[in-house]
Amino acid sequence: MNSRPPAGVLPPDRVLSMSGLEFFEKMRDGALPHAPIMELLAFSVETVAIGRITFIAHPDARFYNPIGTIHGGWA
């Protein structure tokens, strides 16, 4: 069973009630929903620190171009 919330959008007042660091920490930890685009493009928050955030991506065949490589627009 997946305990992470589904993708979603938060009300602006909820976003503004926390720092950017706290926002991304909570998203990474599953306390907040992840952004819908993260599901669409198959990436997630990996590392959150002051002044740095790292995303990790998992492209699959949906993102291939006709020659079998990942489409540049995805990257």
C-alpha positions as CSV (number, residue, x, y, z in Angstrom):
1,M,0.0,0.0,0.0
2,N,1.3,3.4,-1.0
3,S,1.0,5.9,1.9
4,R,2.1,8.9,-0.1
5,P,-0.7,11.4,-1.0
6,P,-1.7,11.6,-4.7
7,A,-0.5,14.4,-6.9
8,G,-2.2,17.7,-6.2
9,V,-2.2,21.4,-5.9
10,L,-2.3,23.2,-2.5
11,P,-4.2,26.4,-1.8
12,P,-1.8,29.5,-1.9
13,D,-2.3,30.3,1.8
14,R,-1.1,26.8,2.8
15,V,2.0,27.1,0.5
16,L,2.8,30.6,1.9
17,S,2.5,29.4,5.5
18,M,5.9,27.6,5.2
19,S,9.3,28.3,3.9
20,G,10.4,26.9,0.6
21,L,12.7,24.5,2.4
22,E,9.9,23.2,4.6
23,F,7.6,22.9,1.6
24,F,10.0,20.7,-0.4
25,E,10.9,18.6,2.7
26,K,7.3,17.8,3.2
27,M,6.8,17.0,-0.4
28,R,9.8,14.7,-0.4
29,D,8.6,13.0,2.8
30,G,5.1,12.5,1.5
31,A,3.5,14.9,4.0
32,L,2.3,17.0,1.1
33,P,1.1,16.0,-2.4
34,H,3.7,16.0,-5.1
35,A,3.1,18.3,-8.1
36,P,1.1,16.8,-10.9
37,I,3.9,17.5,-13.4
38,M,6.2,15.3,-11.3
39,E,3.9,12.3,-12.0
40,L,3.5,13.3,-15.7
41,L,7.2,13.5,-16.3
42,A,8.3,10.8,-13.9
43,F,10.5,12.7,-11.5
44,S,10.6,13.2,-7.8
45,V,12.3,15.2,-5.0
46,E,15.5,13.4,-3.9
47,T,17.5,15.8,-1.7
48,V,16.4,19.0,0.0
49,A,18.9,21.4,1.7
50,I,19.3,25.1,2.2
51,G,20.2,26.5,-1.2
52,R,19.8,23.1,-3.0
53,I,17.2,20.7,-4.2
54,T,17.9,17.6,-6.2
55,F,15.3,15.9,-8.4
56,I,15.6,12.3,-9.6
57,A,14.1,11.2,-12.9
58,H,13.0,7.9,-14.2
59,P,12.3,8.2,-17.9
60,D,10.7,5.3,-19.7
61,A,9.6,4.4,-23.2
62,R,6.9,7.1,-23.1
63,F,9.6,9.7,-23.4
64,Y,11.4,8.1,-26.4
65,N,11.7,9.9,-29.7
66,P,11.5,8.0,-33.0
67,I,15.2,7.0,-32.9
68,G,14.8,5.3,-29.4
69,T,16.5,8.0,-27.2
70,I,14.9,10.2,-24.6
71,H,13.4,13.3,-26.2
72,G,15.4,16.4,-25.5
73,G,12.2,18.3,-24.4
74,W,11.9,15.9,-21.5
75,A,15.4,16.6,-20.3
